Amino acid sequence: MTHIPGPSGIPVAGNALEITSTFKLMHKLHEWMEKYGEIFKINIFGEEIVVVSGTLTGEMLVTKGIDFAGRPRMPALESLEGNEVHLGLRDYDPKLRFIRKLVHKGLRQYGEGMDKIEAITVTEIAKCLDKIEKLDGADFDPFTYIHHAISQVMNTMVTGEAVPEGHPMLNKAIDWDRLDGEISQDPSLFLPALSSLSPLLGIGKLNDYAGVMEYFIEHWRSYEATYDKENMRGLYDVIYKAYLESETDEEGVKISYNNVKYLMFELYGAGITTTHKSIYAFVHMMVTHPELQKRIQAQIDDVIGSERNPTTADKHKIPLLEATIHETLRYISHVPFALPHETRKDTSLGGFALPNKTQVWPLTSGNHHNPKYFKDPLSFNPDRFLENDGSLSPASSRRMLTPFGAGPRNCIGEVFARTRLFLFTASLLQRFTLLQPTEGKLNVLDPKSEDYLKKIPSVCPNFKIRAIPR
Ligand code: HEM
């Protein structure tokens, strides 16, 4: 790949010493994108990684998506899941394709549209808001409140029910998220050539991580005793049934019991950490943009009023809230280069030849913050996604907005996440006005700051607000 441009680096280590933290990695990737353009390569102790942005993102993820649908190995994480990865980090092999089909089926039946699950979700959100109301307008950090509510949404997705109030699952999910954030501060997580040198990926942290994961898995396994194939309760039952009945797809693969356990964990973790961080950032944005908050509340009042809970059917009737969710995901770009991809055969991108097994990262945050695609990208402006009459602009105008990735390895939970984001934010602003705290005024979040970019997914540093019932 000598013809692909990129920073020269030093002998042996290549660019490794320039990216010793996740913040430095992100900072450098954006700097190199500006300098070298839509495709460049970096070198980490001899391992070359190609970084892609701009119009080549579509070529990589969609037009030639199948060529780029592999995943590089991440040995540190593999060792946690029985030396096999099961979904997000798995190569694009027949089993992965089967697993994705099963999960899609389960999400469609038991997550995205089913009234019962939606009703439970809305009830859980309402319980979270009741707790916030009890604070009586005092300063508080919404982190835990949002985390518990999102965990309950995910519990409902997996088992068909929320856990009782105060159940250890809720704080375990926070422990897991904290550990995941700590581990992700070390870029060697994404760079196999460095993983053996890593201090953070040390045995202690990985053991803690494994402990929390096993706790979740034991909790779900307890549902096996009451499994009834005539009464599917949630996604665990759907996947467990496929295992018990040795279901296969046209490629003839079957899933193992290990797959059932660990893929559920991957889904659960992926769903909590990303959705929580987007809602936490949304709340921050509402407090620092009070005029926008008022405009959204006016649309909520018109369409939903105050007498009933929001439903997914309301989503398209509140375009300003939809635009604000799009803008939040663009502005915070908290999954900045999706998950690492790998070529599955000799292929090419933008006219450059790429051999089989090349690691490729789609730098979607680079697109989201590029003035070529989004005018004045570091200003938070949901109106950019609205037409003059206030309706949402057509999806075709948002092609460069890909917070969930695209193509054959896109986020499997996108529809689920978007509906939950809507239900949560609509319920929150229907009931409360979110205000600056009495102490320590919030400034607008800087999505380029070290505090924000030090973990992946990126998360707003902790903050306090007040929530005043309307
Ligand atoms: C705001 C919320 C979310 C965002 C921004 C997000 C973003 C992403 C991104 C960027 C990817 C990688 C795409 C790629 O590699 O090209 C991904 C993959 C994935 N997401 Fe999400 N996600 C969100 C919510 C969820 C939810 C709620 C679930 C589960 C219900 C979920 C499950 C997954 C899984 C399992 C993968 C791996 C798919 C694969 O490798 O084939 N995500 N997500």
Residues whose N, C-alpha, C, O or C-beta is under 5 A from the ligand:
A	BS01	HEM	L87 G88 L89 E266 L267 A270 G271 T274 T275 S278 V335 A338 L339 P403 F404 G405 A406 P408 R409 N410 C411 I412 G413 F416 A417
